[in-house]
Amino acid sequence: MDIKSNIINALKEVISKEIGKELDIKLDKTPNLELGDYSVNICFRLAKELKKNPKIIAEELVDKLKSMNIEGVKEIKAVNGYINFYIDYNKFAKNLVEEIDKKGENYGRGDKKPIKIILEHTSANPNGPLHIGHLRNAIIGDCLKRILEFYGYEVETHYYVNDMGRQMALVVYGIDLFGLNKDKKKDHAIAEVYIKINKYLEEHPEEDEKINELMRENEDALENNEDNEITKKFEFAVNYALDGIKETLNNLNIKHDIFVWESSYVRNGLVKEVINRLIETGKVIKEDTYMLDLSDFGIEKKMVLARANGTSLYSTRDIAYHLDKLSKCDIGIDVLGADHKLTAEMVKSALKLLGSKVPEVIFYEFISLPEGSMSTRRGRFISADELLEEAIKRAKEECNKRGVEEDIAYDIGLGAVRYNIARISPEKPMVFKWEEALDFEKVGCPFIQYAHARCCSILKEAENKGIKDEAIFDYELTKEEKELIKMLDEFKDIIKECAEHRKVHVLANYLLELAKVFNRFYANCPILLTKVDENVKKSRLTLVKSTKTVLETGLGLLGIRCPGRM
């Protein structure tokens, strides 16, 4: 029973008869249940058109709506120009929990859509391990993939590998100079080399030309689609770093479908084609470099496409990648740091010049620790490995405090990291605070996992006592029961909003609110006590079971597991 749709359709029908056209109508939540469950302010919009007081319009519309006997609606009231709707919770609760029980983990899942999305995220340079700054990109991207797939889209995730830039040339040169520490995790060993070579070049600036020569020789070979000693060195260094990065991603419960190497677009000639096609637009200026004039798009800074000798830059290869990617999907989505805004706009403008569609871009602000900023080049960074390790260590300490087995510490630690990052809107900068991430009482993922564990415990106790859940709801429901039912029903709308507006944090915050509402229900609505009426007992058990399902599904969409006990 979709009560909200029933209300909106009824409103549209009576209003179209009044004004001869259909209006978009949005239902709002009321501040409290005494004012109803849903409210509309449409009468204020109609006042001008009908030349009537909103209060009178509301009263007239309520009379008409009452005669329609809207399914699922118990009462309708006009209050100072607003129209308030009161749900028939006995019917609504029964239908809802039966739907959740029937659909299980598929409750809230959208219908299959004939739309393919390619989502690029993380794409950190393979010159060291992922650090806390990369985590925001990776977690937003991975959560979004899960939500979009759940909503019905076909989603393919890409990691775009920067295997040609100066940074990789430094690593290749550094490996020859210093070798690799085989005792270290591979990406950390690469970072050690990267830090050493940067320090070395500061002391020996005359060596810098060798780095440039290495880049030129590598690109020349790629353009000729050759494999030689230099290309093999680049390939080895990149794969060595990626092995470590993939291990980290796996530990974070993140998997990419495809790793796309930027060098592939030099090898297949697409980079050259892009440069030539852009030159043909008449928007390219040749001076010391080839520069693309994007002033027609409101961008004053020129985009450097290639060096005077014709060798490409990252930006050109990025255009080639996007051209290829966007030809293989209906929608392309990039997750990028806010410092890439100008570059992203340049790439979009270049794509428009080439007659291509453009990607959607989700920008995120930086994440930091209270200790301050990070620099991979200088060796001042907190790796994702260290962060996860610390999270698990602290989770173990919390488990010991609470007398809980340590074997669930990984799920709690991982959940703490993923949730704490996912819950903040990407456009807001954030500081990662342990006291928030591992908060069992208010805002952390453990709080949500604990609510789920409580559901599991209640259902297990009911099973041991031979009490079965059954959606009866033949009694006057409490305020706490009504609030919980409304929250459970809202899950479908939350998924829709997250998927259509690409907002991961909306789901994260919904789950926190659901856990809070469930805890209020648990505190105020006895379930298994002997004195509780059997029908009430059985009905409340269905609410516990439904809450467990929604929490489990929702956390799963954030890539977080539920221990089931805490």
C-alpha positions as CSV (number, residue, x, y, z in Angstrom):
1,M,0.0,0.0,0.0
2,D,1.6,3.2,-1.2
3,I,-0.3,5.7,1.0
4,K,1.7,8.7,-0.2
5,S,1.0,8.0,-3.8
6,N,-2.7,7.5,-2.9
7,I,-2.8,11.0,-1.2
8,I,-0.9,12.7,-4.0
9,N,-3.1,11.2,-6.8
10,A,-6.3,12.2,-4.9
11,L,-5.0,15.8,-4.4
12,K,-4.1,16.0,-8.1
13,E,-7.6,14.9,-9.1
14,V,-9.5,17.4,-7.0
15,I,-7.1,20.3,-7.8
16,S,-7.2,19.7,-11.5
17,K,-11.0,19.9,-11.4
18,E,-10.7,23.2,-9.6
19,I,-8.1,24.9,-11.8
20,G,-8.1,22.8,-15.0
21,K,-4.5,21.6,-14.8
22,E,-2.4,19.3,-12.8
23,L,0.2,20.5,-10.3
24,D,3.3,18.9,-8.9
25,I,2.6,18.0,-5.3
26,K,5.0,17.2,-2.5
27,L,4.1,15.8,0.9
28,D,5.9,17.0,3.9
29,K,6.4,15.3,7.2
30,T,4.6,17.0,10.1
31,P,6.6,18.1,13.2
32,N,4.7,15.7,15.3
33,L,2.0,13.0,15.0
34,E,-0.6,15.1,16.6
35,L,-0.6,17.2,13.5
36,G,-1.0,14.2,11.3
37,D,1.5,12.1,9.4
38,Y,1.8,14.1,6.2
39,S,0.9,17.6,5.3
40,V,0.7,19.8,2.1
41,N,0.9,23.6,1.7
42,I,-0.6,23.5,-1.8
43,C,-3.4,25.9,-0.8
44,F,-1.0,28.8,-0.4
45,R,0.0,28.2,-4.0
46,L,-3.6,28.1,-5.1
47,A,-4.6,31.2,-3.2
48,K,-3.5,33.6,-6.0
49,E,-5.0,31.6,-8.8
50,L,-8.4,31.1,-7.1
51,K,-8.4,34.5,-5.4
52,K,-9.3,32.9,-2.1
53,N,-7.9,32.7,1.4
54,P,-5.7,29.5,1.8
55,K,-7.7,28.6,4.9
56,I,-11.0,28.5,2.9
57,I,-9.4,26.6,0.0
58,A,-8.0,24.0,2.5
59,E,-11.5,23.5,4.0
60,E,-13.1,23.1,0.6
61,L,-10.5,20.6,-0.6
62,V,-10.7,18.6,2.6
63,D,-14.5,18.1,2.1
64,K,-13.9,16.8,-1.4
65,L,-11.0,14.6,-0.3
66,K,-13.0,13.0,2.5
67,S,-15.6,11.9,0.0
68,M,-13.0,10.0,-2.0
69,N,-12.2,7.6,0.9
70,I,-8.4,7.5,0.2
71,E,-7.0,4.0,0.9
72,G,-4.8,4.0,4.0
73,V,-6.0,7.4,5.2
74,K,-7.9,7.5,8.5
75,E,-8.6,11.3,8.8
76,I,-8.0,14.5,6.9
77,K,-8.0,18.0,8.6
78,A,-7.6,21.5,7.4
79,V,-5.4,23.6,9.7
80,N,-4.7,27.3,8.9
81,G,-4.4,26.7,5.2
82,Y,-2.5,23.4,5.5
83,I,-4.1,20.0,4.8
84,N,-3.0,17.3,7.2
85,F,-3.4,13.5,6.6
86,Y,-3.7,10.9,9.3
87,I,-2.7,7.3,8.4
88,D,-4.7,4.3,9.3
89,Y,-1.8,2.6,11.1
90,N,-3.5,-0.7,11.7
91,K,-3.8,-1.4,8.0
92,F,-0.6,0.4,7.0
93,A,1.6,-1.5,9.6
94,K,0.2,-4.9,8.5
95,N,0.7,-4.2,4.8
96,L,4.2,-2.8,5.3
97,V,5.7,-5.5,7.5
98,E,4.2,-8.2,5.3
99,E,5.8,-6.5,2.3
100,I,9.2,-6.3,4.1
101,D,8.9,-10.0,5.2
102,K,8.1,-11.1,1.6
103,K,10.8,-9.1,-0.1
104,G,13.5,-9.5,2.6
105,E,16.8,-8.1,1.4
106,N,15.1,-6.9,-1.8
107,Y,12.8,-4.5,0.1
108,G,13.5,-1.1,-1.4
109,R,15.2,-2.5,-4.5
110,G,14.3,-0.7,-7.8
111,D,13.2,-2.3,-11.0
112,K,15.9,-3.1,-13.6
113,K,16.6,0.0,-15.8
114,P,18.0,-0.2,-19.3
115,I,20.7,2.3,-18.3
116,K,24.5,1.6,-18.0
117,I,26.6,3.7,-15.7
118,I,30.4,3.8,-15.6
119,L,31.5,5.1,-12.3
120,E,35.1,6.1,-11.8
121,H,36.4,6.4,-8.3
122,T,39.6,6.3,-6.2
123,S,42.1,6.4,-9.1
124,A,45.0,7.3,-6.8
125,N,48.4,7.6,-8.3
126,P,50.3,4.3,-8.0
127,N,53.3,5.9,-6.2
128,G,52.4,4.8,-2.7
129,P,49.6,3.4,-0.5
130,L,46.1,4.9,-0.3
131,H,46.0,7.5,2.5
132,I,43.1,8.8,4.5
133,G,42.5,11.5,1.8
134,H,41.9,8.8,-0.8
135,L,39.4,7.0,1.4
136,R,36.7,9.6,1.0
137,N,36.8,9.1,-2.8
138,A,36.9,5.3,-2.5
139,I,34.1,5.0,0.0
140,I,31.8,7.5,-1.7
141,G,32.4,5.7,-5.0
142,D,31.9,2.2,-3.6
143,C,28.7,3.1,-1.7
144,L,27.3,4.8,-4.7
145,K,27.9,1.8,-6.9
146,R,26.1,-0.4,-4.4
147,I,23.1,2.0,-4.2
148,L,22.9,2.5,-7.9
149,E,22.9,-1.2,-8.6
150,F,20.3,-1.8,-5.9
151,Y,18.1,0.9,-7.5
152,G,18.2,-1.0,-10.8
153,Y,21.1,0.5,-12.9
154,E,23.8,-1.6,-14.5
155,V,27.0,-0.2,-13.0
156,E,30.6,-0.7,-14.0
157,T,33.4,0.7,-11.8
158,H,36.7,2.0,-13.1
159,Y,40.0,2.8,-11.5
160,Y,41.9,5.0,-13.9
161,V,45.6,4.2,-13.5
162,N,48.0,7.1,-14.0
163,D,50.9,5.0,-15.2
164,M,52.7,7.6,-17.4
165,G,53.2,10.8,-15.4
166,R,56.3,12.3,-13.8
167,Q,55.4,10.6,-10.6
168,M,55.8,7.1,-12.1
169,A,59.0,8.1,-13.9
170,L,60.4,9.1,-10.5
171,V,59.4,5.7,-9.1
172,V,61.0,3.9,-12.0
173,Y,64.2,5.9,-11.6
174,G,64.2,5.5,-7.9
175,I,63.8,1.7,-8.1
176,D,66.9,1.5,-10.3
177,L,68.7,3.7,-7.8
178,F,67.6,2.4,-4.5
179,G,65.9,-1.0,-5.1
180,L,62.7,-2.1,-3.3
181,N,62.3,-3.2,0.3
182,K,60.7,-6.6,-0.2
183,D,59.9,-6.9,3.5
184,K,57.3,-4.1,3.2
185,K,53.8,-4.2,1.8
186,K,54.3,-3.5,-1.9
187,D,52.6,0.0,-2.1
188,H,54.4,1.1,1.0
189,A,57.7,-0.1,-0.5
190,I,56.9,2.1,-3.6
191,A,56.2,5.1,-1.4
192,E,59.6,4.6,0.3
193,V,61.3,4.8,-3.1
194,Y,59.2,7.8,-4.1
195,I,60.1,9.7,-0.9
196,K,63.8,8.8,-1.3
197,I,64.0,9.9,-5.0
198,N,62.3,13.3,-4.3
199,K,64.8,13.9,-1.5
200,Y,67.7,12.8,-3.8
201,L,66.6,15.2,-6.6
202,E,66.5,18.1,-4.2
203,E,70.1,17.4,-3.5
204,H,71.0,16.5,-7.1
205,P,68.9,18.8,-9.3
206,E,71.1,18.1,-12.3
207,E,69.6,14.6,-12.4
208,D,66.1,16.0,-13.2
209,E,66.7,15.9,-17.0
210,K,67.1,12.1,-16.7
211,I,63.5,11.9,-15.4
212,N,62.2,13.9,-18.4
213,E,64.2,11.7,-20.8
214,L,62.7,8.6,-19.1
215,M,59.2,10.0,-19.7
216,R,59.9,10.8,-23.3
217,E,61.4,7.4,-24.1
218,N,58.4,5.7,-22.5
219,E,55.9,7.7,-24.4
220,D,57.8,7.2,-27.7
221,A,57.7,3.4,-27.2
222,L,54.0,3.5,-26.3
223,E,53.1,5.6,-29.4
224,N,54.8,3.0,-31.5
225,N,53.0,0.3,-29.6
226,E,56.4,-1.2,-28.6
227,D,57.4,-3.1,-25.5
228,N,61.0,-2.5,-24.4
229,E,63.0,-2.3,-21.2
230,I,61.6,1.1,-20.2
231,T,58.0,0.2,-20.8
232,K,58.5,-3.0,-18.8
233,K,60.0,-1.0,-15.9
234,F,57.0,1.3,-15.8
235,E,54.6,-1.6,-16.0
236,F,56.4,-3.5,-13.2
237,A,56.4,-0.4,-10.9
238,V,52.7,0.3,-11.5
239,N,51.7,-3.3,-11.0
240,Y,53.8,-3.5,-7.9
241,A,52.0,-0.5,-6.3
242,L,48.6,-1.7,-7.5
243,D,49.1,-5.1,-5.9
244,G,49.3,-3.3,-2.5
245,I,46.5,-0.8,-3.3
246,K,44.2,-3.7,-4.3
247,E,44.9,-5.5,-1.0
248,T,44.0,-2.3,0.9
249,L,40.8,-1.9,-1.1
250,N,39.9,-5.5,-0.5
251,N,40.4,-5.0,3.2
252,L,38.0,-2.0,3.0
253,N,35.4,-4.2,1.2
254,I,35.9,-2.3,-2.1
255,K,36.3,-3.9,-5.5
256,H,36.7,-2.2,-9.0
257,D,35.5,-4.0,-12.1
258,I,38.2,-2.6,-14.4
259,F,41.6,-1.0,-14.0
260,V,42.1,1.2,-17.0
261,W,45.7,2.3,-17.8
262,E,46.1,5.7,-19.3
263,S,49.0,4.4,-21.4
264,S,46.5,2.3,-23.4
265,Y,45.2,5.4,-25.1
266,V,48.6,6.4,-26.2
267,R,49.2,2.8,-27.5
268,N,45.9,2.7,-29.5
269,G,46.4,6.1,-31.0
270,L,43.3,7.8,-29.4
271,V,45.4,10.5,-27.7
272,K,46.9,11.5,-31.1
273,E,43.4,11.5,-32.6
274,V,42.1,13.7,-29.8
275,I,44.9,16.3,-30.3
276,N,44.3,16.3,-34.1
277,R,40.5,16.6,-33.7
278,L,40.9,19.5,-31.3
279,I,43.3,21.2,-33.6
280,E,40.7,20.9,-36.4
281,T,38.2,22.9,-34.2
282,G,40.5,26.0,-34.7
283,K,40.6,26.5,-30.9
284,V,44.2,25.3,-30.4
285,I,47.1,27.8,-30.1
286,K,50.7,26.6,-30.7
287,E,53.4,28.5,-28.8
288,D,55.8,26.6,-26.6
289,T,53.0,24.1,-26.1
290,Y,49.8,23.2,-27.8
291,M,47.0,25.1,-25.8
292,L,43.3,24.8,-26.1
293,D,41.3,28.0,-25.9
294,L,38.1,27.4,-23.8
295,S,37.0,31.0,-23.5
296,D,33.8,30.1,-25.3
297,F,32.9,28.0,-22.2
298,G,33.7,30.8,-19.8
299,I,37.2,29.4,-18.9
300,E,39.9,32.0,-19.3
301,K,42.8,29.7,-18.5
302,K,44.0,27.7,-21.5
303,M,44.3,24.0,-21.4
304,V,47.7,22.6,-22.3
305,L,47.2,19.6,-24.6
306,A,50.7,18.7,-25.6
307,R,54.3,19.8,-25.5
308,A,55.9,21.4,-28.5
309,N,57.5,18.0,-29.4
310,G,54.0,16.5,-29.6
311,T,54.2,14.4,-26.4
312,S,50.9,14.3,-24.5
313,L,50.0,15.4,-21.0
314,Y,47.8,13.9,-18.4
315,S,44.9,16.2,-19.4
316,T,45.0,15.0,-23.0
317,R,45.0,11.4,-22.0
318,D,42.1,12.1,-19.6
319,I,40.0,13.5,-22.5
320,A,40.8,10.3,-24.5
321,Y,39.8,8.1,-21.6
322,H,36.5,10.0,-21.1
323,L,35.8,9.9,-24.9
324,D,36.2,6.1,-24.8
325,K,34.4,5.6,-21.5
326,L,31.4,7.8,-22.4
327,S,30.9,5.9,-25.7
328,K,30.4,2.7,-23.7
329,C,27.7,3.9,-21.3
330,D,24.6,6.0,-20.9
331,I,25.9,7.9,-17.9
332,G,29.5,8.5,-16.7
333,I,30.1,9.5,-13.2
334,D,33.5,10.7,-11.8
335,V,34.3,11.1,-8.1
336,L,36.9,13.8,-7.7
337,G,38.5,16.0,-5.1
338,A,37.4,19.6,-5.0
339,D,40.9,20.6,-6.2
340,H,40.0,19.1,-9.6
341,K,37.1,21.4,-10.3
342,L,38.9,23.5,-12.9
343,T,40.5,20.5,-14.6
344,A,37.1,18.7,-14.7
345,E,35.4,21.7,-16.3
346,M,38.2,21.9,-18.9
347,V,37.8,18.2,-19.7
348,K,34.0,18.6,-20.0
349,S,34.5,21.6,-22.4
350,A,37.0,19.7,-24.6
351,L,34.5,16.8,-24.8
352,K,31.8,19.2,-25.9
353,L,34.0,20.5,-28.6
354,L,34.5,16.9,-29.7
355,G,30.7,16.3,-29.8
356,S,30.7,13.9,-26.8
357,K,28.5,13.8,-23.9
358,V,30.1,14.8,-20.6
359,P,30.4,13.1,-17.2
360,E,28.6,13.9,-14.0
361,V,31.1,14.8,-11.4
362,I,30.8,14.4,-7.6
363,F,33.3,16.6,-5.9
364,Y,34.3,16.0,-2.3
365,E,36.2,18.2,0.1
366,F,39.2,17.0,1.9
367,I,39.4,14.8,4.9
368,S,42.0,15.1,7.6
369,L,42.9,14.0,11.0
370,P,43.1,16.3,14.0
371,E,46.9,16.1,13.7
372,G,46.8,18.1,10.5
373,S,47.7,18.0,6.8
374,M,49.4,15.2,4.8
375,S,52.0,15.0,2.1
376,T,52.9,11.8,0.2
377,R,56.0,13.5,-1.3
378,R,57.4,14.4,2.1
379,G,56.3,11.2,3.7
380,R,53.8,12.8,6.0
381,F,50.6,10.8,5.6
382,I,48.4,8.4,7.4
383,S,47.8,5.4,5.2
384,A,44.4,3.7,4.8
385,D,46.1,0.5,6.1
386,E,47.2,2.3,9.3
387,L,43.7,3.9,9.8
388,L,41.9,0.5,9.4
389,E,44.4,-1.2,11.7
390,E,43.9,1.5,14.3
391,A,40.1,1.2,13.9
392,I,40.2,-2.6,14.5
393,K,42.6,-2.1,17.5
394,R,40.2,0.4,19.1
395,A,37.2,-1.7,18.3
396,K,38.9,-4.6,20.2
397,E,39.4,-2.4,23.2
398,E,35.7,-1.4,23.1
399,C,34.7,-5.1,22.8
400,N,36.8,-5.9,25.9
401,K,35.2,-3.1,27.8
402,R,31.8,-4.4,27.0
403,G,32.6,-8.1,27.5
404,V,32.0,-8.9,23.8
405,E,34.1,-11.4,21.8
406,E,36.9,-9.8,19.9
407,D,36.2,-11.7,16.7
408,I,33.6,-9.0,15.7
409,A,36.2,-6.2,16.0
410,Y,37.0,-6.2,12.2
411,D,33.3,-5.6,11.3
412,I,33.1,-2.9,13.9
413,G,36.3,-1.2,12.9
414,L,35.6,-1.4,9.2
415,G,32.1,-0.1,9.8
416,A,33.4,2.8,11.9
417,V,35.8,3.9,9.1
418,R,33.3,3.5,6.2
419,Y,30.3,4.9,8.0
420,N,32.0,7.9,9.5
421,I,33.2,9.0,6.0
422,A,29.9,8.1,4.2
423,R,27.7,10.1,6.6
424,I,29.1,13.5,5.8
425,S,27.9,15.3,2.7
426,P,30.8,15.3,0.2
427,E,30.9,19.1,-0.3
428,K,31.7,19.5,3.5
429,P,35.3,19.2,4.7
430,M,35.6,16.7,7.5
431,V,38.0,15.8,10.3
432,F,38.1,12.1,11.1
433,K,37.6,11.8,14.8
434,W,37.9,8.5,16.6
435,E,35.4,9.4,19.3
436,E,32.7,9.9,16.7
437,A,33.7,6.9,14.5
438,L,33.6,4.4,17.3
439,D,30.7,5.9,19.2
440,F,28.3,3.2,20.5
441,E,25.9,5.7,22.0
442,K,25.0,8.4,19.5
443,V,26.5,8.9,16.1
444,G,28.9,6.1,15.1
445,C,28.3,3.0,13.1
446,P,28.6,0.8,16.2
447,F,25.4,2.4,17.4
448,I,23.6,1.2,14.3
449,Q,25.2,-2.2,14.4
450,Y,24.2,-2.5,18.1
451,A,20.5,-1.8,17.2
452,H,20.7,-4.6,14.6
453,A,22.3,-6.9,17.2
454,R,19.5,-6.0,19.6
455,C,16.9,-7.0,16.9
456,C,18.8,-10.4,16.5
457,S,18.8,-11.0,20.2
458,I,15.0,-10.3,20.6
459,L,14.2,-12.6,17.7
460,K,16.4,-15.3,19.1
461,E,14.7,-15.1,22.5
462,A,11.3,-15.2,20.9
463,E,12.3,-18.3,18.9
464,N,13.6,-20.0,22.1
465,K,10.2,-19.2,23.8
466,G,8.3,-20.5,20.8
467,I,6.7,-17.1,20.1
468,K,6.1,-16.4,16.4
469,D,5.9,-13.0,14.8
470,E,2.6,-12.2,13.0
471,A,1.3,-9.0,11.6
472,I,-2.0,-8.6,13.5
473,F,-2.0,-4.9,14.6
474,D,-5.6,-5.0,16.0
475,Y,-4.8,-2.5,18.8
476,E,-4.2,1.2,19.3
477,L,-0.5,1.6,18.3
478,T,1.8,3.7,20.4
479,K,3.5,6.9,19.2
480,E,6.8,4.9,19.2
481,E,5.3,2.1,17.0
482,K,3.9,4.7,14.6
483,E,7.3,6.5,14.3
484,L,9.1,3.2,13.6
485,I,6.5,2.1,10.9
486,K,6.9,5.5,9.2
487,M,10.7,5.2,9.2
488,L,10.6,1.7,7.8
489,D,8.3,2.8,5.0
490,E,10.7,5.7,4.2
491,F,13.5,3.4,3.2
492,K,12.2,3.1,-0.4
493,D,12.2,6.9,-0.8
494,I,15.6,7.1,0.7
495,I,17.1,4.7,-1.9
496,K,15.4,6.6,-4.7
497,E,16.8,9.9,-3.4
498,C,20.3,8.5,-3.0
499,A,20.4,6.9,-6.4
500,E,18.8,9.8,-8.4
501,H,20.7,12.6,-6.7
502,R,23.9,10.6,-6.1
503,K,23.8,11.2,-2.3
504,V,25.4,8.5,-0.2
505,H,25.2,10.5,3.1
506,V,21.4,10.5,3.0
507,L,21.3,6.8,3.5
508,A,23.9,6.9,6.2
509,N,22.0,9.5,8.2
510,Y,18.7,7.7,7.6
511,L,20.1,4.5,9.2
512,L,21.3,6.4,12.2
513,E,17.8,7.9,12.7
514,L,16.2,4.5,12.2
515,A,18.4,3.0,14.9
516,K,17.4,5.9,17.3
517,V,13.7,5.4,16.5
518,F,14.0,1.7,17.1
519,N,15.7,2.2,20.4
520,R,12.9,4.5,21.5
521,F,10.4,1.8,20.5
522,Y,12.4,-0.8,22.4
523,A,12.6,1.3,25.5
524,N,8.8,2.2,25.5
525,C,7.1,-0.8,24.0
526,P,7.6,-4.1,25.9
527,I,7.8,-7.0,23.5
528,L,8.3,-10.4,25.2
529,L,7.1,-9.7,28.7
530,T,4.5,-12.1,30.1
531,K,2.0,-9.3,30.7
532,V,2.0,-8.2,27.1
533,D,-1.0,-9.2,25.1
534,E,-0.2,-12.0,22.6
535,N,-1.4,-10.2,19.6
536,V,0.7,-7.1,20.6
537,K,3.7,-9.4,21.2
538,K,3.4,-11.0,17.8
539,S,2.9,-7.6,16.0
540,R,5.8,-6.0,17.7
541,L,8.0,-8.9,16.8
542,T,7.2,-8.2,13.1
543,L,8.4,-4.6,13.6
544,V,11.7,-5.9,15.2
545,K,12.1,-8.4,12.3
546,S,11.5,-5.6,9.7
547,T,13.9,-3.2,11.4
548,K,16.6,-5.9,11.4
549,T,16.0,-6.4,7.6
550,V,16.2,-2.7,6.8
551,L,19.3,-2.0,8.9
552,E,21.1,-5.0,7.4
553,T,20.2,-4.0,3.9
554,G,21.0,-0.4,4.4
555,L,24.4,-1.1,6.1
556,G,25.2,-3.6,3.3
557,L,24.7,-0.8,0.7
558,L,27.3,1.2,2.6
559,G,29.6,-1.9,2.4
560,I,29.3,-2.6,6.2
561,R,28.6,-5.9,7.8
562,C,26.4,-6.6,10.8
563,P,28.1,-8.8,13.4
564,G,24.6,-9.9,14.7
565,R,25.8,-9.7,18.3
566,M,27.5,-6.9,20.4
